[in-house]
């Protein structure tokens, strides 16, 4: 049985749709028969809340407990931290305790590889493990990149969308050089697209001009929709809340692109993205 693919959904800019993309991609892959685990690595716990776990008392362990166990050489059974969503995706939740865990990583022997160690055995159970990263390039995001096979970068369809992209790409390259030489960038996903205007087309052209020679720009774009925000308040994905929407259709098509990324074989090591 092949090992799972681990994907980090990352962008240090907030409000670009990382959490929505993580949940929606996970459910879309599950609809295609894939076994999917999502991991919330943001201390704010937005993915955990989005999926319907509103109270820390609703679950026994979080990703903070799992990582603390590894840091202190007192590992817990990571299986006990897994929650099961009714849309057939699993979750390792997060909460504000993760902020303290990030501080502990500064002096930990396994500081860059704690998440990688945590999910090592889980890779036998899942086809995809998708990590929702916090909006920063701090140690938790470095951990996610160190554990990942690839990165998906959601970018909001607005002017200055590429602002900060250089820092993210530099961090990815640094992780690749020093920690995870096999890390790839699957591509940039345009989100919150208003198809009534030409702006998304212009932003896509801007990204292609600046990064297109090194990074794939996904063909499918995610439209802006009130229904998406409404679904997040109910612990449901867009597929459960409004399965016939353009957003649901776009995420299904995007999931097919993600699967295709895994089928591409290259002879050479991943090139540096600049």
VEXDREN-718204 format. One record per residue (C-alpha): residue number from 1; residue in one letter; y, z negated, x negated. Coordinates in nm, 2 decimals, always signed. Layout:
BEGIN
SITE   pos   code        v        w        u
SITE   NUM      a        Y        Z        X
...
//
This chain:
BEGIN
SITE   pos   code        v        w        u
SITE     1      x    +0.00    +0.00    +0.00
SITE     2      x    +0.34    +0.10    -0.15
SITE     3      x    +0.60    -0.17    -0.21
SITE     4      x    +0.90    -0.19    +0.01
SITE     5      x    +1.24    -0.04    -0.07
SITE     6      x    +1.51    -0.30    -0.12
SITE     7      x    +1.86    -0.18    -0.02
SITE     8      x    +2.18    -0.37    -0.07
SITE     9      x    +2.46    -0.29    +0.17
SITE    10      x    +2.77    -0.36    -0.03
SITE    11      x    +3.15    -0.31    -0.05
SITE    12      x    +3.39    -0.58    -0.17
SITE    13      x    +3.63    -0.48    +0.11
SITE    14      x    +3.58    -0.66    +0.43
SITE    15      x    +3.58    -0.50    +0.78
SITE    16      x    +3.41    -0.18    +0.68
SITE    17      x    +3.09    -0.23    +0.89
SITE    18      x    +2.85    -0.38    +0.64
SITE    19      x    +2.69    -0.62    +0.88
SITE    20      x    +2.68    -0.38    +1.17
SITE    21      x    +2.53    -0.12    +0.94
SITE    22      x    +2.27    -0.37    +0.81
SITE    23      x    +2.15    -0.47    +1.16
SITE    24      x    +2.17    -0.12    +1.31
SITE    25      x    +1.99    +0.04    +1.02
SITE    26      x    +1.72    -0.22    +1.03
SITE    27      x    +1.66    -0.18    +1.40
SITE    28      x    +1.67    +0.20    +1.37
SITE    29      x    +1.40    +0.19    +1.10
SITE    30      x    +1.19    -0.05    +1.31
SITE    31      x    +1.21    +0.20    +1.59
SITE    32      x    +1.06    +0.45    +1.35
SITE    33      x    +0.76    +0.22    +1.29
SITE    34      x    +0.89    +0.06    +0.97
SITE    35      x    +0.85    -0.31    +0.89
SITE    36      x    +1.20    -0.44    +0.82
SITE    37      x    +1.34    -0.76    +0.68
SITE    38      x    +1.71    -0.83    +0.68
SITE    39      x    +1.87    -1.09    +0.44
SITE    40      x    +2.21    -1.24    +0.51
SITE    41      x    +2.37    -1.33    +0.17
SITE    42      x    +2.72    -1.40    +0.31
SITE    43      x    +2.81    -1.77    +0.34
SITE    44      x    +3.00    -1.68    +0.66
SITE    45      x    +2.66    -1.59    +0.82
SITE    46      x    +2.80    -1.30    +1.02
SITE    47      x    +2.46    -1.11    +1.03
SITE    48      x    +2.28    -1.43    +1.13
SITE    49      x    +2.53    -1.48    +1.42
SITE    50      x    +2.53    -1.12    +1.51
SITE    51      x    +2.15    -1.14    +1.56
SITE    52      x    +2.18    -1.43    +1.79
SITE    53      x    +2.14    -1.75    +1.58
SITE    54      x    +2.46    -1.93    +1.64
SITE    55      x    +2.37    -2.28    +1.52
SITE    56      x    +2.23    -2.39    +1.19
SITE    57      x    +2.00    -2.63    +1.38
SITE    58      x    +1.83    -2.32    +1.53
SITE    59      x    +1.64    -2.26    +1.21
SITE    60      x    +1.47    -2.47    +0.94
SITE    61      x    +1.56    -2.29    +0.62
SITE    62      x    +1.83    -2.04    +0.51
SITE    63      x    +1.86    -1.81    +0.21
SITE    64      x    +2.05    -2.10    +0.05
SITE    65      x    +1.75    -2.33    +0.07
SITE    66      x    +1.53    -2.06    -0.07
SITE    67      x    +1.76    -1.99    -0.37
SITE    68      x    +1.82    -2.36    -0.43
SITE    69      x    +1.45    -2.42    -0.45
SITE    70      x    +1.42    -2.15    -0.72
SITE    71      x    +1.72    -2.28    -0.91
SITE    72      x    +1.59    -2.64    -0.91
SITE    73      x    +1.23    -2.53    -0.98
SITE    74      x    +1.13    -2.68    -0.64
SITE    75      x    +1.04    -2.36    -0.45
SITE    76      x    +0.99    -2.37    -0.07
SITE    77      x    +0.77    -2.13    +0.12
SITE    78      x    +1.00    -1.83    +0.18
SITE    79      x    +0.79    -1.74    +0.48
SITE    80      x    +0.92    -2.05    +0.66
SITE    81      x    +1.28    -1.91    +0.63
SITE    82      x    +1.20    -1.59    +0.82
SITE    83      x    +1.32    -1.56    +1.18
SITE    84      x    +1.18    -1.30    +1.42
SITE    85      x    +1.43    -1.10    +1.63
SITE    86      x    +1.31    -0.95    +1.96
SITE    87      x    +1.41    -0.60    +1.84
SITE    88      x    +1.12    -0.61    +1.59
SITE    89      x    +1.32    -0.69    +1.27
SITE    90      x    +1.30    -1.01    +1.07
SITE    91      x    +1.58    -1.21    +0.92
SITE    92      x    +1.64    -1.47    +0.65
SITE    93      x    +1.96    -1.63    +0.77
SITE    94      x    +2.26    -1.77    +0.59
SITE    95      x    +2.52    -2.04    +0.64
SITE    96      x    +2.80    -2.21    +0.46
SITE    97      x    +2.55    -2.39    +0.23
SITE    98      x    +2.53    -2.07    +0.04
SITE    99      x    +2.88    -2.13    -0.10
SITE   100      x    +2.74    -2.43    -0.29
SITE   101      x    +2.44    -2.23    -0.40
SITE   102      x    +2.66    -1.97    -0.55
SITE   103      x    +2.84    -2.24    -0.76
SITE   104      x    +2.50    -2.36    -0.87
SITE   105      x    +2.41    -2.01    -0.99
SITE   106      x    +2.67    -2.04    -1.27
SITE   107      x    +2.44    -2.27    -1.48
SITE   108      x    +2.10    -2.15    -1.35
SITE   109      x    +1.85    -1.99    -1.59
SITE   110      x    +1.76    -1.73    -1.32
SITE   111      x    +2.12    -1.68    -1.20
SITE   112      x    +2.12    -1.30    -1.17
SITE   113      x    +1.76    -1.27    -1.05
SITE   114      x    +1.73    -1.56    -0.80
SITE   115      x    +1.71    -1.33    -0.49
SITE   116      x    +1.48    -1.09    -0.67
SITE   117      x    +1.24    -1.38    -0.74
SITE   118      x    +1.28    -1.51    -0.38
SITE   119      x    +1.17    -1.18    -0.23
SITE   120      x    +0.90    -1.07    -0.48
SITE   121      x    +0.61    -1.16    -0.26
SITE   122      x    +0.78    -1.04    +0.06
SITE   123      x    +0.78    -0.68    -0.08
SITE   124      x    +0.41    -0.66    +0.01
SITE   125      x    +0.49    -0.73    +0.38
SITE   126      x    +0.78    -0.49    +0.45
SITE   127      x    +0.86    -0.13    +0.42
SITE   128      x    +1.24    -0.20    +0.39
SITE   129      x    +1.43    -0.52    +0.28
SITE   130      x    +1.80    -0.48    +0.36
SITE   131      x    +2.05    -0.72    +0.21
SITE   132      x    +2.38    -0.77    +0.37
SITE   133      x    +2.63    -0.85    +0.09
SITE   134      x    +2.94    -1.06    +0.11
SITE   135      x    +3.28    -0.89    +0.07
SITE   136      x    +3.32    -0.97    -0.30
SITE   137      x    +3.18    -0.88    -0.64
SITE   138      x    +3.08    -1.24    -0.72
SITE   139      x    +2.74    -1.38    -0.82
SITE   140      x    +2.58    -1.35    -0.48
SITE   141      x    +2.65    -0.97    -0.47
SITE   142      x    +2.53    -0.94    -0.83
SITE   143      x    +2.21    -1.11    -0.73
SITE   144      x    +2.17    -0.86    -0.44
SITE   145      x    +2.23    -0.57    -0.67
SITE   146      x    +1.98    -0.71    -0.93
SITE   147      x    +1.71    -0.73    -0.66
SITE   148      x    +1.78    -0.39    -0.50
SITE   149      x    +1.63    -0.05    -0.56
SITE   150      x    +1.94    +0.11    -0.42
SITE   151      x    +2.29    +0.06    -0.27
SITE   152      x    +2.45    +0.19    +0.05
SITE   153      x    +2.83    +0.17    +0.05
SITE   154      x    +2.99    +0.16    +0.40
SITE   155      x    +3.35    +0.28    +0.39
SITE   156      x    +3.59    +0.26    +0.68
SITE   157      x    +3.74    +0.59    +0.78
SITE   158      x    +4.10    +0.51    +0.70
SITE   159      x    +4.35    +0.60    +0.43
SITE   160      x    +4.31    +0.40    +0.12
SITE   161      x    +3.94    +0.38    +0.21
SITE   162      x    +3.85    +0.44    -0.15
SITE   163      x    +4.07    +0.15    -0.27
SITE   164      x    +3.85    -0.09    -0.47
SITE   165      x    +3.57    +0.16    -0.50
SITE   166      x    +3.62    +0.18    -0.87
SITE   167      x    +3.55    -0.19    -0.91
SITE   168      x    +3.24    -0.16    -0.70
SITE   169      x    +3.11    +0.13    -0.90
SITE   170      x    +3.18    -0.04    -1.23
SITE   171      x    +2.99    -0.35    -1.11
SITE   172      x    +2.69    -0.13    -1.00
SITE   173      x    +2.70    +0.04    -1.34
SITE   174      x    +2.71    -0.29    -1.52
SITE   175      x    +2.42    -0.43    -1.33
SITE   176      x    +2.23    -0.11    -1.41
SITE   177      x    +2.30    -0.14    -1.78
SITE   178      x    +2.23    -0.51    -1.82
SITE   179      x    +2.00    -0.62    -1.54
SITE   180      x    +1.85    -0.35    -1.32
SITE   181      x    +1.82    -0.01    -1.49
SITE   182      x    +1.65    +0.15    -1.19
SITE   183      x    +1.93    +0.07    -0.95
SITE   184      x    +2.05    +0.38    -0.76
SITE   185      x    +2.33    +0.46    -0.52
SITE   186      x    +2.19    +0.61    -0.20
SITE   187      x    +2.53    +0.71    -0.08
SITE   188      x    +2.86    +0.64    +0.10
SITE   189      x    +2.85    +0.59    +0.48
SITE   190      x    +3.17    +0.66    +0.67
SITE   191      x    +3.21    +0.40    +0.95
SITE   192      x    +3.46    +0.33    +1.23
SITE   193      x    +3.53    +0.70    +1.26
SITE   194      x    +3.77    +0.82    +1.53
SITE   195      x    +3.65    +1.17    +1.60
SITE   196      x    +3.96    +1.24    +1.81
SITE   197      x    +4.16    +1.29    +1.49
SITE   198      x    +4.12    +1.48    +1.17
SITE   199      x    +4.15    +1.16    +0.96
SITE   200      x    +3.77    +1.12    +0.91
SITE   201      x    +3.75    +1.47    +0.78
SITE   202      x    +4.03    +1.41    +0.54
SITE   203      x    +3.88    +1.08    +0.42
SITE   204      x    +3.54    +1.25    +0.37
SITE   205      x    +3.71    +1.52    +0.16
SITE   206      x    +3.90    +1.25    -0.04
SITE   207      x    +3.57    +1.07    -0.12
SITE   208      x    +3.39    +1.40    -0.20
SITE   209      x    +3.68    +1.49    -0.44
SITE   210      x    +3.67    +1.15    -0.61
SITE   211      x    +3.30    +1.07    -0.61
SITE   212      x    +3.11    +1.36    -0.46
SITE   213      x    +2.99    +1.49    -0.80
SITE   214      x    +2.80    +1.16    -0.86
SITE   215      x    +2.74    +1.00    -0.52
SITE   216      x    +2.60    +1.14    -0.20
SITE   217      x    +2.82    +1.12    +0.11
SITE   218      x    +2.59    +1.07    +0.41
SITE   219      x    +2.62    +1.36    +0.66
SITE   220      x    +2.61    +1.12    +0.96
SITE   221      x    +2.92    +0.92    +1.03
SITE   222      x    +2.94    +0.61    +1.25
SITE   223      x    +3.20    +0.64    +1.53
SITE   224      x    +3.43    +0.36    +1.63
SITE   225      x    +3.33    +0.21    +1.97
SITE   226      x    +3.42    -0.10    +2.18
SITE   227      x    +3.05    -0.12    +2.27
SITE   228      x    +2.96    -0.21    +1.91
SITE   229      x    +3.19    -0.51    +1.91
SITE   230      x    +3.06    -0.62    +2.25
SITE   231      x    +2.70    -0.60    +2.13
SITE   232      x    +2.78    -0.83    +1.84
SITE   233      x    +2.88    -1.11    +2.07
SITE   234      x    +2.54    -1.10    +2.25
SITE   235      x    +2.29    -1.11    +1.97
SITE   236      x    +2.19    -0.75    +2.04
SITE   237      x    +2.20    -0.43    +1.84
SITE   238      x    +2.38    -0.13    +1.97
SITE   239      x    +2.03    +0.01    +2.06
SITE   240      x    +1.96    -0.28    +2.30
SITE   241      x    +2.32    -0.29    +2.44
SITE   242      x    +2.40    +0.08    +2.48
SITE   243      x    +2.10    +0.29    +2.36
SITE   244      x    +2.26    +0.62    +2.48
SITE   245      x    +2.58    +0.57    +2.29
SITE   246      x    +2.71    +0.79    +2.01
SITE   247      x    +2.69    +0.49    +1.78
SITE   248      x    +2.32    +0.44    +1.85
SITE   249      x    +2.25    +0.81    +1.80
SITE   250      x    +2.45    +0.82    +1.47
SITE   251      x    +2.26    +0.52    +1.33
SITE   252      x    +1.93    +0.68    +1.42
SITE   253      x    +2.03    +0.99    +1.24
SITE   254      x    +2.16    +0.79    +0.95
SITE   255      x    +1.83    +0.60    +0.93
SITE   256      x    +1.65    +0.93    +0.89
SITE   257      x    +1.88    +1.01    +0.60
SITE   258      x    +1.79    +0.68    +0.44
SITE   259      x    +1.42    +0.75    +0.47
SITE   260      x    +1.48    +1.09    +0.31
SITE   261      x    +1.66    +0.92    +0.02
SITE   262      x    +1.33    +0.74    -0.06
SITE   263      x    +1.14    +1.06    -0.07
SITE   264      x    +1.36    +1.22    -0.33
SITE   265      x    +1.19    +1.21    -0.67
SITE   266      x    +1.39    +1.25    -0.99
SITE   267      x    +1.26    +1.29    -1.34
SITE   268      x    +1.56    +1.14    -1.51
SITE   269      x    +1.70    +0.78    -1.50
SITE   270      x    +1.99    +0.74    -1.27
SITE   271      x    +2.32    +0.86    -1.42
SITE   272      x    +2.62    +0.65    -1.46
SITE   273      x    +2.87    +0.68    -1.17
SITE   274      x    +3.23    +0.69    -1.28
//
